[in-house]
Amino acid sequence: MTTIDTHATGAATSSGVRLSSVADWLTTTDHKRIGRMFIAVSLVALLGAVVVAALLGIERIDAQAAMLDINSIPQLFALYRIALTFIVLVPLLLGIAVAVVPLQLGARSLTFPRLAAAGFWTWLVGSVLVVYSIAANGGPGGGNSRFVGLFLVGHIVLLVGLAAAVGSLVTTLLTARAPGMNMRRVPLFSWSVLVGALGLLLVLPAVIGALIYNYVDYRYGRVAFGGNQAINDWIGFGFSQPATFVYAVPVFGFAAEVIAVASGRRMPMRGVVFTGVGLVGITAALGAVLQQPADVSRNISHMSLGHWLSDVLPYALFNLLPILGGFIVIALGALALRGGRPRLIAPLVFGLLGALMVFVGILASAIYYIGDAQLAGSVFEEGTWLYIVYGAVLSALGAITYWGPKLWGRVIPDKLALPLAALGFIATVLASLPYLIAGFAKQPANASQFDYSGPQNLWNGLAAAGHVLMFVTVLAFIGLAARSFTKGAHAGDDPWDAHTLEWATSSPAPYANFADVHSVVSAEPLLDLKPRRDR
């Protein structure tokens, strides 16, 4: 089978060709196109969400003055959290997985591709409804009853769309692997996607159920759930920790995979890496489904043994085990880099920095749930969440850089992408770390007016600058990717000297992915075919 050219070869000015191309995208069942649509919309949404984040950060620099309408602040905070979580973080990583995982598995297509396509359009419609309803004075704290209800419905639609795409992906991972590819031989990224997707199938229905309860109560009485003022109290577990650990699990799989490729050797102790990824995803998913924080009460040293165990055991299960899992992946990645001769490629830098930022977020979350730290209700949790979200965004940009040649047939130059990785890292730290510090100073969460001792203008000014830098990073990356993937240098079939099956087909990958069905005998089937070296 020859490569199918994804670019129009007919008359560029033909309206018929243009309409046909649009119709092809609207009705596509090609997983690579579905994934690219998720990626493109999520990146554009990321720019909008970061603008809202920057505005809220600027608003908090001078806590005694008001730049924004004080009545709109709760809605803007809701938009900020929901957009960065369910309109950016989850669909961005999901889009990369939809585009890449069938190729990694040696499959010719995604299982139930129409379900995934329907999931994309459902998610897109739900996202538009959520944003529109908040803009029209709906959402949490909104004053327009009709649009508060529309917000709840739109949020349900959004999550149903994501769940549909996740279901298609899980089915592919369980049923469409190449002959010989048992679960021990699944690529590291695909394994992390499976763990994260199974976690999503636990968490998303729980959030949808809470939204349905809120909608019914809001429509018929507003007694049990507190009406529009208490929406976040009931659904907030879906966009806070540990649920966000589940959404970011693919970050660790991508980091492990690109480390192995950059080092030129097989990842040591792959089974242990699998265990580390599982510890992050599964324990976090169970903690999120409980919808109650597994925290440690204050003055725990004065408690009886029974009360001490009832606090510490759940805390260790849902907060410390994810730390252990992330540490395992990062430590084994460092071992692989030390044992090989790593190449400094942009995907490696993006992937490592992204995984480290997410890991810092997991560590900070464990501190937040210690009662004696007295951080509940402060912006410390927001800083934790931003470490995870922006860290995952860094990893996603690295994944686009890494797999872009397989999806578009062209490469992003390392010398142009590496500075963006550094800038994104600085942006993540600036946007997140000041809120951790301000949390210890008791700056309240989701508030623009407050007072506490310390340089509050400095911390909030640095955080706002971090959001601005993240906007610049993402905008520059989009421009670089658009230029590189349309006019950049052509990629070979295997530009990274990689290990897994997606690099065994042509670039860009054809509609059916592979001319022949591959059989594998190890976890690195492409590496097996290359000249033997120290690996």
N, C-alpha and C positions, 0 to 999 in steps of 0.2 A: 504494500500500500504506500502511495506517495503522500507527501505532506499536502494537506489541503490549504490553499492560500486563503487566509482570512480577510485579505484586502480585496476590494472590488477591482476587477480587471477590465470592466467595460467602460463605457463613456462616463466620465465623472459627472457630467452635467445632466445625465438622463434622470428625469424624475421617477421613471419606472424603477430604475436600479436603486435609487435612494429609498423609495417606498418599500421595495422588496427587502432591502437591508434592514430597515426599521422593523418591518413585520417579522423578519427572521429573529431579531433580538427580542421582540415582544413575545414571541411564541416558542422560543428556543427550549430545547430539552438537553442541550449540551452542557454538561456540568461545568466546563471551563467558562462558558459565557455566564451561567448563573452565578458562579463564584465571583467573576469580575464585576458583575452588576452589584452584588453585595458590597464588594470592596470600594467601588467608585462612589456609591451613594453614602457609604459610611464615612469615607474621607471628606466628602463635601459637608456632611453633617458635623464632622469633627471640627471643621473650621467655624461653623456657627456656634457650636457648644462652647468652644474655647473663647469666642467673643463674649458670650454671656458670662463665662467664668472670669474673664478679665474685667468686665464691667462691675461684677460683684466684688472683685478684689479691690478695684479702685474705690468703690463705694465705702469699703471698710477701712481705707487709709485714714480718713478723717471721720471718726465715729460720731462726732457731734454735728456734722453737716450732712445734708441729704442731696445727692445728685439725682437719684432715682425716686420715683413715687414710692413712699413708704408702704403703701397698701399693696404694691406689686412685688415687694421683696419675697414673701413666702412663695409666690408663684414662680419667680425667677430662680429661686433656690431649687424648687421642684423640677423645673425645666432643666437646670444645670445637672442635677443628679441623674434624672431619668434619661436625658439625651446622651450623656457620656457613658452611661451603663448599657442601656438597651437599644440605643440608636447608633452607637459607635462601637463600644468594646465588644459586645457579644456578636453582632453581625459582621464586624470586621474580621475577627478571627474565624468565625463560621464561614465567611466567604472564601478565605484562604483555604480552609479545610475542604470545602466543597470543590474548589478548583483543583486541588493537589492530591487529596487522598486517593481517589480512584486510580490516578496515575501511579502513585506509590504502591498500590496493591496489585498492579498489573491488570486492572479491570478495564473493560472497554467502555463502560459508562457508569454513571451513578445509578444505584438501585432506586426505583420509583422516581425518576427524574422530574416527572410532572408534579409530584408532591413537593419536591424542592423548589420548582419554579413557582408553584402556587404559594409556597411559603414565603418566597421573596416578595411577590406582589402583595400578599396579605400584610406582611411586615411593613412594606412601604406605605400602604394605605393607612394602617394603624399609626405609623409614625407621623404622617401628615395630620391625622385627626388629633393626636396628642398635642402637637405643636400649635395647631390652629385653635384648639379649645383653650389652651393656656393664654394665647394671644388675645382671645376673645373674653378674658376674665373668667375662665374656668379653671379646673385643676385644683390642687390643694390650696385652701384659703380663698378660692375664687368667689366672686360675688354674684355671678350669673348662674342661676340654677340649671338652665338648659345645658350650658357648656361645661359645668362640673360633671353632669351626667355623661356628656359626650366624651370628656376626658377619660372617664372610667371605661366606657365602651371602647374607645380608641386604644387604650392601654391593653385591654383584653385582646383585641384584634392583633395588635403588634406582637404580643407574646405568643398567641396561637400560630402566627406566621413563623416565628422563630422555632417553635416546637415542631412544626411540620418539616422544616428543613433539617433540623437535628434528627428527627426520626428517619428520614431518608439516608442521612449520613451513617447513623448507627447500623442500619440494615446493610448498607454497603460494606462496612467494616466486618460485620459478622458473617456475611454470605458471599461476597464477591472477590475474595482473595485469590491470587494466582495459585495454581497447583504447587503443593509443597510449602506454601506459606502458612504455617501454623501460627498460633498466637505468639510463640516465642520468637518468630522471625518477622513479625510485623515491624516496619520502620518505627523509629523512636517518635517521630512527629505523629504518625498515625496512631500509635498507642496512646499518646497524650490526648489526641483528639477523641479517641474512644472513651477514655476516662472522663474527660470534660463533658462529652456529649451525654454519657450516662448520668453524670451529675446534673446536667441541665434538665434531663427528663424527670429528675426528682424535684428540682427547685422550681422550674417554670410552672408546673401545674399547681404548686402550692401558692405561688404569687397570683396566678389566675383565679384560684379559689377565693383568696382574700379579696381580690377586686370584685368578684361576683357578689360576695357577701356585702361589700361596701355599696355596690350599685343598688342591690335590692333594698338595703336599709335606707339609702339616700332617696330612693324613689318612693318608698312606702313608710315614712315615719321619722327617719333620722333620729332614732332613739338609742339603739344598741351600739352603733359604731361612731357616734360623735359627729356625723355630717361631714361637711367639707373641711372643717378645721382639723379633723383627726385622720384624714386619709393616710398621711405619711406614717402615722403611728402603727397602722395595720399592714401597710405594704413596704415599709422601709427596710425590712429584712432582706428584700429582694435586691436592693442596691447598696448594701453595706456588707461588712465582714461578718461571717466567713463566706457568704454567697459569692462575693467577688473572687475569692480564691478559685472557685469552680470555673468561673468564666475565663480566668487567666491561666488555667492549667496548660494549654498548648504552648505557652511561652517556654516552659521548661523542656518540652519535647523538641521544640525548634532549636533551642540553645544546645541541647545534647547532640542533635543531628548535625548542626553546622560546625560544632566543635570537632566531631569525628572527621568531617570532610576537610576542614581547614588543617587538621593535624596530619591527615593522610594515613590514618590508621583506624582500625576497628575500635569502637567504643569499649573500653574495658568493663567487665561485669555488667553486661546489658540487663540481666535479670534484676540486679540491684537497682539500676536506674528505673526499670519498670516499677519496682516497689516504691521508690521515692516519689515518682509521679502519682502512683495510686494513693499514697498517704496524703498528698496534698489535696487531690480531688475528692476522694470518697469520704474522708472524715469531714472535710469542709461541707460537702453536700448534705451529709447527715445533720451537721450542726445548723445549717441554714434551714432545713426542713422543720426542725424543732421550733423555729421562730422565737426562741428565747435565748438571750446571750448566756453563754457558759462562762460566767464571770466568777471571780473569787471575792467573797465578801470582805469588808473591812475588819480589821482586828482579828484576822483568822488565827493568829497565834494563841488567842485566848479562848478559842472554841474547844468543845469536846471532840474526841476522836471521830465520832459519828458525823457531826456537822462538818468537820474538816474534810473527811473523805467525800462527803456529798458535794462539796464545793470543788475540791482539787481534782477528783477523777474526771468529771465532765470537762473541766478547764483543760486538763492535760490532753484529753482525747481530741477536743475540737480546736485547740489553739497550739499546743506543743507538737503534736504529731505532724501537722502541716509544716512546721518549722523544720522538723527532722527530715521530712520528705524533700523539701527544697534544698536543704543542706547536702543531702546525699547526691542530688543531681549536680549541684555546683561543684562539690568536692571531686566527684568522679570526672566531671568535665575538666577541672584543673589538672587532674592526674593524666588525662588523655593529652592535654596540651603540653604538659611537661615531658611526656614520653615520646612525643612526635616532633616534627619540625613544622610548626604551624605557619600558615600563610596569613598575612594581615589583609583580610578581605572584608569588605563592608558588611556583608551579612553576619560575619562572626562578631564584629564590634557591636552592631545593633542587637544581635541576639544575646550576647553576654551582658551588655548594659541593661537591656530590658529585663532579663531574668534576675539580675542583682537588684534592680529597683522593685520588682515584685516581691522578692525575698525580704527586702527591707520593710515593705508594707506588711508582710506576714508577721515579722518580728514586732513591728509597732503595734499591730492589732493585739498581740499577746500582752503587751504592756497596758494597752487601753482597758483590758478586761480585768486588771488587778485592782481591786477595790481601794486599797491603800494608796494607789497613785492618784485617786480622786480626779479622774479625767472624764467621767461620764457627763454628757451634755456639752462638752467643749469641742473646739475645732480640731482637737487632736485626731478625732475619728475622720474628719475630712482630709487631713493630711495623709493619714493611712490609706484612705480610699484613693487619693490622687497618686500616691506612689504606685499602687496596683494598676490603676487605669492608664496613666501615662507610661509606666513601664511596659505594659502590654502593647500600647501604641508603638513604642520604640521597637519592640520585637516584631510587630506586624509590618512596620516599614522595612525591617531587615528581611522578613519573609517575602515581601514583594520584590525586593532587590534580588533575592536568591532564586525564586521561582519565576520571576518575570521573563527570563529568556525562554522558559518552556511554554509560557502562555502567550507571549508576544513575538518571540523569535529574535529579540534584540536585548542588549545588556545596558545596565546603568554603570557608567565608569566609577571605579572605586575611588579615584581621586576627587570626584565630585560628591559622592555619597558619604565618605568618611567624615568630612566636616559637619554634615548634617547630623550624623550620629552623635558627635561631641556636643553640638548645639542642643539637640534633644535631651541629652543627659543633663546638661546644665539647666535646661528649662524644667525638667522633672524635679530636680533637687530644689530649685528656687520656688517652684509652685507648692511643694509639699513640706519641706523641712520647716519653714517658718511657722506653719500651722501646728506642727508638733511642739515647737517651743511655746507658741502662744497658748496651746492647750494647757500646758503646765501653769501658765499665768491666768487660767480660768476664762479665756475669751470664749463667749458662748457660741454654740453652733447655730447656723442658719439665722444670724442676726447681723444687722448693719450698724446698730447703735449699742454701744457698750462702753465700759470704762474699767480699766485695771492698771495697776502700776507696771511700769516697764515701757520700753519703746514700741508701743503698739503700732504706731505709724510705720516704723521700720519693718516689722514682721509682715504687716499686710501689704506694704509697698513692695517688698521683695516677692511675695506670693503673686501679686498682680503682674510684676515684671516677668515672673516665670511663665504665666499664662500667655503673655504677649510673645515671649520667645518661642513657646510651643506653637503658637499660631504661625510665626515666621518659619519655623522648622517644617511644619506640615505643608504650608503653602509652597515653600521652596521645593520640598520633595515632590509634590504633585506636579509642579512645573518641570522638574528634572525628569520625572518618570514619563510624563507625556511627551517630552521632547525625545528622550532616549528610546522609548518603545515605538516611536514612529519614524525617527530619523537617525537613530543611533547605529552603532556597529552591529552587524549581524552576529548572532550567537551560534556557536556550533551546537551539535546535539548534546554535548557534555562539557560545558564551559568551566565547570568547577572541579572536574576530575572526581565526580561524586560516586556514591556507593549504591544507590537505590534505583528501582526500576523506572521511575519517571524519566531518567536520563538515558534510557535505552531506546527511546523513540525520538523522532525528529523534532526539531524546534522551528516554529511552534508546533505543538502536538496536533495531529489530525483529529477529525471528528470522533472516530472510533478508537483513538489513542494508540493502538498497536496493530501492526500488520499480522502478528502471530501471537498466540497465547504463550507466555513465558512460564517455564517451570523453574522453581528456585530450590536450592539445596542449603542455603545459609541466609543469615539476616542481611548480608551485603552482597546480593547476587551480581551486581555490576562490578564490584571490586574483585570478585572471583575470576572474572574474565580478563583482568588486566595483568600485565607482567608482575611477577611476584617481587615483593619488596618487604622491608621490615615493617610489618603491620600486625 
